[in-house]
Amino acid sequence: MHDPRLTDANEAYQAGRWEECAPLWEAIFSDTSDLGEKRLAGRRAAYSYRRSGNLTDALRVLRSLVAELPPDPSTRRELARFEIARRRSQGPDKYWLERQRFLYIQVTKEIARRIAGNADSIMDVGSNGTPILDWFPEVPIRVSVDLRKPYVADGIESVKEDFLTWEPSQRFDVGLCLQVLEHVADAEAFAQHLLRLCEVVIISVPYRWPEEASSYHVHDPVDEEKLKTWFHREPNFTYRIAELHGQERLISVYDDQSHDQWRSVPEDLFRYRWSLRGVDRLLADDGDQAGPRP
């Protein structure tokens, strides 16, 4: 018999109302005898608790799931990820020490440096406390935006806001959004807000991960077609990279000045673009100071 709580739990889950749906999913997990429904409810309860900031209850539910159900490698992997998240919360530097070794981070850094090295402004959305913006010490304006944990450092403006409702006073030359969109309920609105606030957007997403690969993700599998539904256009440049353990990620660049397809990142294009913009500003400032001609 269909559990009527499933409708409310699914609706809250899809809307990202984590504090509301977590106890609903846990109640379904406790009450149902159907193994498939029990596994789904348990994983969604754990994920929802985690997203609401309640890692203790997330771990409690996952441990119960592992103990009560037949062996399931994906659930055990998820428990391991949550345990890692607990350790990260105790020592955030360890999280970055692990993350920066990933190949996609190294490739993204090279792409981003080619594009933003001479920019005047850059923002990193969904930073989770990681020092991505330290890649760009020469960029005058650097802003980290995160719902819970923006990066905090000298020379960085840290913004603890919901990005979807955040309205900065300026538009940015470059925006970074790495491994974030797959977590956002309304990824299309998030992508469109990125395009509106930034001249160039650089993203990375998990590429074609199975639907149950991570309960942190709400959009797996993500591929080129799904990105197109979010961004309403093709990227100028894409780079697909596989980690040594096999998982793939897709890095994409969107430039609002062009819809051309690039075979490689045109470093000179951006060096001259940002430099010429600086010259234009200086000329405009000189004109303002000179005042009207007689």
Number of C-alpha atoms within 10 A of each C-alpha: 3 6 9 9 13 16 11 13 24 16 12 18 23 14 13 19 16 22 18 16 26 28 17 22 28 23 15 21 24 15 11 14 10 9 13 11 13 21 21 17 26 27 26 27 30 32 29 30 25 23 18 17 14 16 20 14 19 26 23 12 24 24 16 13 25 18 10 12 13 10 11 11 10 13 22 15 13 22 22 14 15 21 16 14 17 16 13 15 13 11 11 15 14 13 18 16 11 10 13 15 10 13 16 23 16 12 15 20 16 13 21 22 15 17 25 23 19 19 24 18 21 26 27 25 25 24 26 20 20 21 18 19 20 15 14 19 12 14 17 13 17 22 22 28 24 20 15 15 17 24 25 16 13 7 14 19 16 21 20 16 15 14 17 15 9 12 12 10 7 9 16 23 21 25 28 25 19 21 18 19 25 19 17 18 17 17 21 18 14 19 21 14 17 26 20 14 19 22 17 23 27 24 22 23 25 24 19 17 18 12 13 16 15 17 21 21 21 20 21 21 17 21 16 14 12 15 19 13 13 16 20 13 12 18 23 18 19 21 16 15 17 14 11 9 6 8 12 17 22 21 23 21 23 25 18 14 8 10 13 12 12 12 10 11 18 13 16 10 11 18 16 13 14 19 13 12 13 14 11 12 11 12 12 12 11 11 11 10 9 9 8 7 4 3
